[in-house]
Amino acid sequence: MSLGEPTSDSTPFFSDDSEAEEQGGGAAGQRPQEEPASGVSHVRALLTVFILFFINLLNYMDRFTVAGVLTDIENYFGIDDGKSGLLQTVFICSYMFLAPVFGYLGDRYNRKLIMSVGITFWSAVTLASSYTPKEHFWALLLTRGLVGVGEASYSTIAPTIIADLYVKGKRTNMLSVFYFAIPVGSGLGYIVGSQVGRVTQDWHWALRVTPGLGVIAVLLLIFVVKEPKRGAIEARPEHHLHQTSWLADLRALSTNHSFVLSTLGFTAVAFVTGSLALWAPTFLFRAAVFTGEKEPCVEGNCASSESLLFGIITCVTGILGVASGVQVSRQLRKKTARADPLVCAAGLLLSAPFLYLAIVFAQTSTIATYVFIFLGETFLSMNWAVVADILLYVVVPTRRSTAEALQIVISHLLGDAGSPYMIGVVSDSLRKTDSFLWQFRSLQLSLLLCSFVAVVGGGFFLATALFIEKDRHRAENYVPTGEADPATHTCSSTDRQQRR
């Protein structure tokens, strides 16, 4: 192979499936036409995506079931806003710190096995958390933290399996299906949590729904999903991908400006969604008490109607936001190669004023509050699938699980790991008395921080647009040159001249 020939990770990022098969198998006659380069049939690949969607749905249902019954948990344990925020923080912290471990394993070992073990563990711990006695709030914190262990094993790996099954437009479409599970699962978490708690008059039962579904997910994963060949759909026969050390991977990723800046932008998304996810139903309930629409409540299923409405809004806005984000990005790509980061920036910058208005109008108009939340969450949800696509096409296949893990660590460390707790602590510090008036007012003021963070995140995505073309080209023309210079896996100057 001459230096002037395209390498294994070049055009297949943007080719269709038929092109990828030709590139992965050389002459068409050397490989049965019905077998894709990934080694997974088209039907099984489609089933794999929907099974991963189902597991991701359970992932986010479980994560936000607690938020759907948060008021009941506060009353049950007699805790303040700061301790309530810890429920989300301990989960995110364990999830965040273990993501790199599973990212490393996912780039090197059987991903199907890792996910199966992780989901089984997550289901068992979630079920255990539902039996926490009243005197032991620390046990609930511990089990919620352990839930993050199981979820880290899945979230870092699943997108890379989809990336090994599809390329170009089909990959974007399948990632869209996968990431629909985030808002829909989150919304179902509020709905299932609040309604199961209301029907049973016991919030513990809300945590016993997803473990049973988790068992079904594991069985589907074991008997239906087939591990695709890593990077095969993008590789050429004359040039094979090589593994590098974890430190070499980190050094290479740290020099990838698009990856770093889009991760910081996504951190802002995580901060805002993490804050709203935990506190929105409680805030809406306190607003209803403040305006006189509801009587004060100190026991029972207090915020069930607010959790139900917020859950429905989250589901609908998530579907609209993810679909519109992908569609706008697809149309804008015809005009500019910087479409993806620009769409992400627009989503955050447009969500900021609507979230601000939702928080401010809560004291005067419930209808206006829900309308502004609907608009703000729709724009915020435009980012999910597009950010994932950016990572996959600016990072080479052998580093994607590590990149996913690193993005999870950074976005959660600076985003939703601390934001729910921060909002709760700020709310407690601003509260002058323990009256229902100040319970609402202090939480209202602390939530205004979300709008500011959304604007900052939009700025990071605008900065990403400055580097996206260069970093995408570098990923397309990746050439392994050994571990000595991992950050410069691009074509040599001789190569580029011969290409011209």
C-alpha positions as CSV (number, residue, x, y, z in Angstrom):
1,M,0.0,0.0,0.0
2,S,1.4,3.4,-1.0
3,L,1.3,6.4,1.3
4,G,-1.0,8.1,-1.1
5,E,-3.7,5.6,-0.7
6,P,-6.6,6.2,1.7
7,T,-6.2,4.5,5.1
8,S,-8.5,2.2,6.9
9,D,-10.4,4.9,8.8
10,S,-10.9,7.5,6.1
11,T,-14.1,7.7,3.9
12,P,-16.0,4.8,5.6
13,F,-17.1,7.3,8.3
14,F,-19.3,8.8,5.6
15,S,-20.0,6.0,3.2
16,D,-23.2,4.0,3.1
17,D,-23.4,0.4,4.1
18,S,-22.7,-1.0,0.7
19,E,-19.5,1.0,0.4
20,A,-18.4,-0.1,3.8
21,E,-18.9,-3.8,2.9
22,E,-16.9,-3.3,-0.3
23,Q,-14.1,-1.6,1.7
24,G,-14.2,-4.2,4.5
25,G,-14.2,-7.2,2.2
26,G,-12.1,-6.3,-0.9
27,A,-13.5,-8.0,-4.0
28,A,-17.2,-8.6,-3.8
29,G,-16.9,-12.2,-4.7
30,Q,-14.6,-12.9,-1.7
31,R,-17.4,-12.4,0.9
32,P,-21.0,-13.6,0.8
33,Q,-23.0,-10.6,-0.2
34,E,-25.5,-11.0,2.7
35,E,-22.9,-10.8,5.4
36,P,-21.9,-7.2,6.4
37,A,-18.4,-6.4,7.4
38,S,-19.5,-6.1,11.0
39,G,-20.3,-9.9,11.0
40,V,-23.9,-9.1,12.2
41,S,-26.9,-9.6,9.8
42,H,-29.0,-6.6,9.0
43,V,-32.0,-8.0,10.9
44,R,-30.0,-8.8,14.0
45,A,-28.3,-5.4,13.8
46,L,-31.7,-3.7,13.9
47,L,-32.8,-5.9,16.8
48,T,-29.6,-5.0,18.6
49,V,-30.4,-1.3,18.3
50,F,-33.9,-1.8,19.7
51,I,-32.6,-3.9,22.6
52,L,-30.0,-1.3,23.4
53,F,-32.8,1.3,23.2
54,F,-34.9,-0.7,25.7
55,I,-32.0,-1.0,28.1
56,N,-31.2,2.7,27.8
57,L,-34.9,3.4,28.5
58,L,-34.7,1.3,31.7
59,N,-31.4,3.0,32.6
60,Y,-33.1,6.5,32.6
61,M,-36.4,5.2,34.1
62,D,-34.4,3.9,37.1
63,R,-32.3,7.1,37.3
64,F,-35.4,9.4,37.6
65,T,-37.8,7.3,39.5
66,V,-36.3,8.8,42.7
67,A,-37.1,12.3,41.4
68,G,-40.7,11.3,40.9
69,V,-41.1,10.5,44.6
70,L,-38.5,12.9,46.0
71,T,-41.1,14.9,48.1
72,D,-42.2,11.6,49.7
73,I,-38.6,10.6,50.4
74,E,-37.9,14.0,52.0
75,N,-40.9,13.5,54.3
76,Y,-40.2,9.9,55.0
77,F,-36.6,10.4,56.1
78,G,-37.1,14.0,57.4
79,I,-34.3,15.4,55.3
80,D,-33.6,18.9,53.8
81,D,-32.9,19.9,50.2
82,G,-29.2,19.5,50.6
83,K,-29.4,15.8,51.6
84,S,-32.1,15.2,48.9
85,G,-29.6,16.4,46.3
86,L,-27.1,13.9,47.5
87,L,-29.3,11.0,46.2
88,Q,-28.5,12.1,42.6
89,T,-24.9,13.1,43.4
90,V,-23.8,9.8,44.9
91,F,-25.2,8.0,41.9
92,I,-23.6,10.2,39.4
93,C,-20.2,10.1,41.3
94,S,-20.0,6.3,41.2
95,Y,-21.2,6.3,37.6
96,M,-18.7,8.9,36.7
97,F,-15.6,7.4,38.4
98,L,-16.2,3.9,37.1
99,A,-17.0,5.0,33.5
100,P,-13.2,5.1,32.5
101,V,-12.8,1.5,33.9
102,F,-15.6,0.2,31.7
103,G,-14.4,2.4,28.8
104,Y,-11.0,0.7,29.0
105,L,-12.5,-2.7,29.2
106,G,-15.0,-2.0,26.4
107,D,-12.2,-1.1,24.0
108,R,-10.4,-4.4,24.7
109,Y,-12.8,-7.1,25.8
110,N,-16.2,-8.6,25.0
111,R,-18.7,-5.8,25.4
112,K,-21.8,-8.0,25.5
113,L,-20.5,-9.9,28.5
114,I,-19.5,-6.6,30.3
115,M,-23.0,-5.1,29.8
116,S,-24.8,-8.3,30.9
117,V,-22.9,-8.4,34.2
118,G,-23.4,-4.7,34.7
119,I,-27.1,-4.7,34.1
120,T,-27.6,-7.7,36.4
121,F,-25.8,-6.0,39.2
122,W,-27.7,-2.7,38.6
123,S,-31.1,-4.5,38.8
124,A,-30.1,-6.3,42.0
125,V,-28.9,-3.2,43.8
126,T,-32.0,-1.2,42.7
127,L,-34.3,-3.8,44.1
128,A,-32.2,-3.8,47.4
129,S,-32.6,0.0,47.7
130,S,-36.4,-0.4,47.8
131,Y,-36.1,-2.1,51.2
132,T,-34.4,0.8,53.0
133,P,-35.8,1.3,56.5
134,K,-36.8,4.7,57.8
135,E,-33.9,5.0,60.3
136,H,-31.1,4.4,57.7
137,F,-31.0,7.1,55.0
138,W,-27.3,6.3,54.5
139,A,-28.3,2.8,53.2
140,L,-30.4,4.5,50.5
141,L,-27.4,6.7,49.6
142,L,-25.2,3.6,49.4
143,T,-27.4,1.6,47.2
144,R,-28.1,4.5,44.9
145,G,-24.3,4.9,44.6
146,L,-23.9,1.3,43.7
147,V,-26.6,1.6,41.0
148,G,-24.1,3.8,39.2
149,V,-21.7,0.9,39.0
150,G,-24.0,-1.1,36.8
151,E,-25.1,1.9,34.6
152,A,-21.5,2.8,33.9
153,S,-20.9,-0.6,32.4
154,Y,-23.6,0.0,29.9
155,S,-23.6,3.7,29.0
156,T,-19.9,3.8,27.9
157,I,-20.2,0.7,25.7
158,A,-23.6,0.6,24.0
159,P,-23.0,3.6,21.5
160,T,-19.8,2.0,20.3
161,I,-21.7,-1.2,19.4
162,I,-24.1,0.9,17.2
163,A,-21.0,2.6,15.7
164,D,-19.7,-0.8,14.7
165,L,-23.0,-1.8,13.0
166,Y,-23.7,1.3,10.9
167,V,-22.0,4.2,9.1
168,K,-22.9,7.6,7.8
169,G,-26.7,8.5,7.7
170,K,-27.8,5.1,9.1
171,R,-25.5,5.5,12.1
172,T,-27.1,8.9,12.8
173,N,-30.6,7.5,12.5
174,M,-29.8,4.6,14.8
175,L,-28.1,6.8,17.4
176,S,-31.3,8.9,17.3
177,V,-33.4,5.9,18.1
178,F,-30.9,5.0,20.9
179,Y,-30.9,8.5,22.4
180,F,-34.7,8.8,22.2
181,A,-34.5,6.6,25.3
182,I,-33.0,9.4,27.4
183,P,-36.0,11.8,27.5
184,V,-38.6,9.1,27.1
185,G,-37.0,7.0,29.9
186,S,-36.6,10.0,32.1
187,G,-40.2,11.0,31.6
188,L,-41.4,7.4,32.3
189,G,-39.3,7.5,35.5
190,Y,-41.3,10.4,36.8
191,I,-44.6,8.9,35.7
192,V,-44.0,5.4,36.9
193,G,-42.4,6.6,40.2
194,S,-45.2,9.0,41.1
195,Q,-48.1,6.8,40.0
196,V,-46.8,3.6,41.5
197,G,-46.2,5.5,44.7
198,R,-49.7,7.0,44.6
199,V,-51.4,3.7,43.9
200,T,-49.5,1.7,46.6
201,Q,-49.2,4.7,49.0
202,D,-45.6,3.7,49.5
203,W,-42.7,5.2,47.5
204,H,-40.6,2.0,48.1
205,W,-42.7,0.2,45.4
206,A,-41.7,2.8,42.8
207,L,-38.1,1.4,42.9
208,R,-39.3,-2.2,42.3
209,V,-40.5,-1.8,38.7
210,T,-37.2,-1.5,36.7
211,P,-35.4,-4.5,38.3
212,G,-37.9,-7.0,36.9
213,L,-37.6,-5.4,33.4
214,G,-33.8,-5.5,33.9
215,V,-33.9,-9.3,34.0
216,I,-35.8,-9.3,30.6
217,A,-33.1,-6.9,29.2
218,V,-30.3,-9.3,30.3
219,L,-32.0,-12.3,28.6
220,L,-32.5,-10.3,25.4
221,L,-28.9,-9.2,25.5
222,I,-27.5,-12.7,26.0
223,F,-29.7,-14.5,23.4
224,V,-30.3,-12.0,20.7
225,V,-27.4,-9.5,20.6
226,K,-24.3,-10.5,18.7
227,E,-20.9,-8.8,19.3
228,P,-20.0,-6.9,16.1
229,K,-16.4,-6.9,14.8
230,R,-14.8,-3.8,16.3
231,G,-14.2,-1.1,13.6
232,A,-14.6,-3.7,10.8
233,I,-17.4,-1.7,9.0
234,E,-15.0,1.2,8.7
235,A,-11.7,-0.7,8.1
236,R,-10.0,-1.6,4.8
237,P,-8.3,-4.9,4.3
238,E,-4.9,-3.4,3.4
239,H,-4.7,-1.6,6.7
240,H,-5.8,-2.8,10.1
241,L,-6.5,-0.8,13.3
242,H,-4.1,-1.1,16.1
243,Q,-4.7,-0.9,19.9
244,T,-2.7,1.7,21.8
245,S,-2.2,2.0,25.5
246,W,-4.8,3.8,27.7
247,L,-2.4,6.7,28.4
248,A,-1.7,7.0,24.7
249,D,-5.5,7.1,24.0
250,L,-5.9,9.9,26.7
251,R,-3.1,11.9,25.2
252,A,-4.6,11.7,21.7
253,L,-8.1,12.7,23.0
254,S,-6.7,15.6,24.9
255,T,-5.4,17.1,21.7
256,N,-8.7,16.7,19.9
257,H,-10.2,20.1,20.2
258,S,-13.7,19.2,18.9
259,F,-13.9,16.3,21.4
260,V,-12.8,18.5,24.4
261,L,-15.0,21.5,23.6
262,S,-18.1,19.5,22.7
263,T,-17.6,17.6,26.0
264,L,-17.5,20.9,27.9
265,G,-20.6,22.0,26.0
266,F,-22.3,18.7,26.9
267,T,-21.3,19.3,30.5
268,A,-23.5,22.3,30.5
269,V,-26.4,20.1,29.2
270,A,-25.7,17.6,32.0
271,F,-25.7,20.4,34.6
272,V,-29.0,21.8,33.5
273,T,-30.8,18.5,33.0
274,G,-29.4,17.1,36.2
275,S,-30.8,20.1,38.2
276,L,-34.2,20.0,36.5
277,A,-34.5,16.3,36.7
278,L,-34.3,16.2,40.4
279,W,-35.8,19.5,41.4
280,A,-38.5,20.4,38.8
281,P,-41.4,18.3,40.3
282,T,-40.6,19.5,43.8
283,F,-40.3,23.1,42.5
284,L,-43.7,22.9,40.7
285,F,-45.4,21.5,43.8
286,R,-44.0,24.3,46.0
287,A,-45.1,26.8,43.3
288,A,-48.6,25.4,43.5
289,V,-48.6,25.8,47.3
290,F,-47.2,29.3,47.0
291,T,-50.0,30.4,44.6
292,G,-52.7,28.7,46.7
293,E,-53.6,26.1,44.1
294,K,-52.6,23.3,46.6
295,E,-52.7,22.8,50.3
296,P,-49.3,22.3,52.1
297,C,-48.4,18.6,52.3
298,V,-46.1,16.9,54.7
299,E,-46.9,13.2,54.2
300,G,-48.3,10.9,51.6
301,N,-47.7,11.2,47.8
302,C,-47.5,15.0,47.7
303,A,-46.1,15.9,44.3
304,S,-47.6,13.0,42.2
305,S,-49.5,15.2,39.8
306,E,-46.5,17.5,39.2
307,S,-44.3,14.5,38.6
308,L,-46.9,13.1,36.2
309,L,-47.1,16.3,34.2
310,F,-43.4,16.9,34.2
311,G,-42.8,13.3,33.1
312,I,-45.3,13.7,30.2
313,I,-43.6,16.9,29.2
314,T,-40.2,15.3,29.4
315,C,-41.2,12.4,27.1
316,V,-42.9,14.6,24.5
317,T,-40.2,17.3,24.4
318,G,-37.5,14.6,24.3
319,I,-39.0,13.0,21.2
320,L,-39.5,16.4,19.6
321,G,-36.1,17.7,20.6
322,V,-34.0,14.7,19.5
323,A,-35.9,14.3,16.2
324,S,-35.7,18.0,15.4
325,G,-32.1,18.2,16.3
326,V,-31.2,15.4,14.0
327,Q,-33.4,16.7,11.2
328,V,-32.1,20.3,11.4
329,S,-28.5,19.0,11.5
330,R,-29.1,16.9,8.5
331,Q,-30.5,19.8,6.5
332,L,-27.8,22.2,7.6
333,R,-25.0,19.8,6.7
334,K,-25.9,20.5,3.0
335,K,-24.8,24.1,3.6
336,T,-21.9,23.8,6.1
337,A,-19.7,21.1,7.6
338,R,-20.1,22.8,10.9
339,A,-23.8,22.0,11.2
340,D,-23.6,19.7,14.2
341,P,-21.9,22.0,16.8
342,L,-24.0,24.9,15.5
343,V,-27.2,23.0,16.1
344,C,-26.0,22.0,19.6
345,A,-25.1,25.7,20.4
346,A,-28.5,26.9,19.1
347,G,-30.3,24.4,21.3
348,L,-28.7,25.5,24.5
349,L,-28.8,29.2,23.7
350,L,-32.5,29.0,22.9
351,S,-33.3,26.9,25.9
352,A,-31.8,29.5,28.4
353,P,-34.4,32.2,28.1
354,F,-37.4,29.8,28.2
355,L,-36.1,28.1,31.3
356,Y,-35.6,31.5,32.9
357,L,-39.1,32.5,32.1
358,A,-40.5,29.2,33.4
359,I,-38.8,29.7,36.8
360,V,-39.9,33.4,37.0
361,F,-43.5,32.8,35.9
362,A,-44.0,30.0,38.4
363,Q,-45.2,32.5,41.1
364,T,-47.9,34.0,38.8
365,S,-49.0,31.5,36.2
366,T,-48.9,27.7,36.3
367,I,-49.9,27.4,32.6
368,A,-47.2,29.8,31.5
369,T,-44.7,27.9,33.6
370,Y,-45.5,24.6,31.9
371,V,-45.5,26.2,28.4
372,F,-42.0,27.7,29.0
373,I,-40.7,24.4,30.4
374,F,-42.0,22.6,27.3
375,L,-40.1,25.0,25.0
376,G,-37.0,25.0,27.1
377,E,-36.7,21.2,27.4
378,T,-37.4,20.8,23.6
379,F,-34.5,23.0,22.7
380,L,-32.3,21.4,25.4
381,S,-33.1,17.9,24.0
382,M,-31.8,18.8,20.5
383,N,-28.2,18.0,21.7
384,W,-28.4,14.3,22.7
385,A,-28.0,12.4,19.4
386,V,-26.0,15.1,17.7
387,V,-23.3,15.3,20.4
388,A,-23.0,11.5,20.3
389,D,-22.5,11.6,16.5
390,I,-19.8,14.3,16.9
391,L,-17.8,12.1,19.2
392,L,-18.1,9.1,16.9
393,Y,-16.8,10.8,13.8
394,V,-13.9,12.8,15.4
395,V,-12.6,9.8,17.3
396,V,-11.2,6.6,15.7
397,P,-12.9,3.2,16.5
398,T,-10.3,1.8,18.9
399,R,-10.7,4.8,21.2
400,R,-14.4,5.3,21.2
401,S,-15.3,3.5,24.4
402,T,-12.5,5.4,26.2
403,A,-13.8,8.7,24.6
404,E,-17.3,7.9,25.7
405,A,-16.1,7.2,29.2
406,L,-14.0,10.4,29.4
407,Q,-16.9,12.4,28.2
408,I,-19.1,10.8,30.9
409,V,-16.5,11.6,33.6
410,I,-16.0,15.3,32.6
411,S,-19.7,16.0,31.9
412,H,-20.8,14.4,35.2
413,L,-17.9,15.7,37.3
414,L,-18.5,19.3,36.3
415,G,-22.2,18.8,35.5
416,D,-24.9,16.7,37.1
417,A,-22.7,15.1,39.8
418,G,-22.8,18.3,41.7
419,S,-25.6,20.4,40.3
420,P,-28.5,18.7,42.2
421,Y,-26.6,19.0,45.4
422,M,-25.5,22.5,44.6
423,I,-29.0,23.6,43.9
424,G,-30.2,22.1,47.2
425,V,-27.4,23.7,49.2
426,V,-28.0,27.1,47.6
427,S,-31.7,26.8,48.3
428,D,-31.1,25.9,52.0
429,S,-28.7,28.9,52.3
430,L,-31.1,31.4,50.8
431,R,-34.1,30.2,52.9
432,K,-34.6,32.7,55.8
433,T,-37.4,30.7,57.5
434,D,-38.8,27.2,57.0
435,S,-42.2,28.6,55.8
436,F,-43.7,27.3,52.6
437,L,-43.1,30.8,51.1
438,W,-39.4,30.5,51.6
439,Q,-39.3,26.9,50.6
440,F,-40.5,28.0,47.2
441,R,-38.6,31.3,46.9
442,S,-35.2,29.9,47.8
443,L,-35.5,27.0,45.3
444,Q,-36.7,29.4,42.7
445,L,-33.7,31.6,43.0
446,S,-31.2,28.7,43.1
447,L,-32.7,27.2,39.9
448,L,-32.0,30.4,38.0
449,L,-28.4,29.2,37.8
450,C,-29.5,26.8,35.1
451,S,-30.1,29.5,32.5
452,F,-26.6,31.0,33.0
453,V,-24.9,27.6,32.6
454,A,-26.9,26.9,29.4
455,V,-25.5,30.1,27.8
456,V,-22.0,29.1,28.8
457,G,-22.5,25.7,27.2
458,G,-23.7,27.3,24.0
459,G,-20.5,29.2,23.8
460,F,-18.5,25.9,24.1
461,F,-20.4,24.5,21.1
462,L,-19.8,27.6,19.1
463,A,-16.1,27.1,19.8
464,T,-16.4,23.5,18.7
465,A,-17.5,24.7,15.3
466,L,-14.1,26.3,14.7
467,F,-12.3,23.0,14.9
468,I,-14.8,20.4,13.7
469,E,-13.7,20.2,10.1
470,K,-10.0,19.8,10.9
471,D,-10.6,17.1,13.6
472,R,-13.1,15.2,11.4
473,H,-10.5,15.2,8.6
474,R,-7.8,14.0,11.0
475,A,-10.1,11.1,12.1
476,E,-10.8,10.2,8.5
477,N,-7.2,10.0,7.7
478,Y,-6.0,8.3,10.8
479,V,-2.6,6.4,10.5
480,P,-1.3,4.5,13.5
481,T,2.3,5.5,13.9
482,G,3.1,3.8,17.2
483,E,2.8,4.9,20.8
484,A,5.5,7.5,20.6
485,D,3.3,10.0,19.0
486,P,-0.4,9.1,19.6
487,A,-1.7,12.6,19.1
488,T,-0.4,12.9,15.6
489,H,-2.1,9.9,14.0
490,T,-2.8,11.8,10.8
491,C,-1.5,11.6,7.3
492,S,2.1,12.7,6.8
493,S,2.9,15.7,4.6
494,T,4.1,13.3,1.9
495,D,0.8,11.5,2.1
496,R,-1.2,14.7,1.8
497,Q,0.9,15.9,-1.2
498,Q,0.4,12.5,-3.0
499,R,-3.3,12.8,-2.3
500,R,-3.4,16.2,-4.0
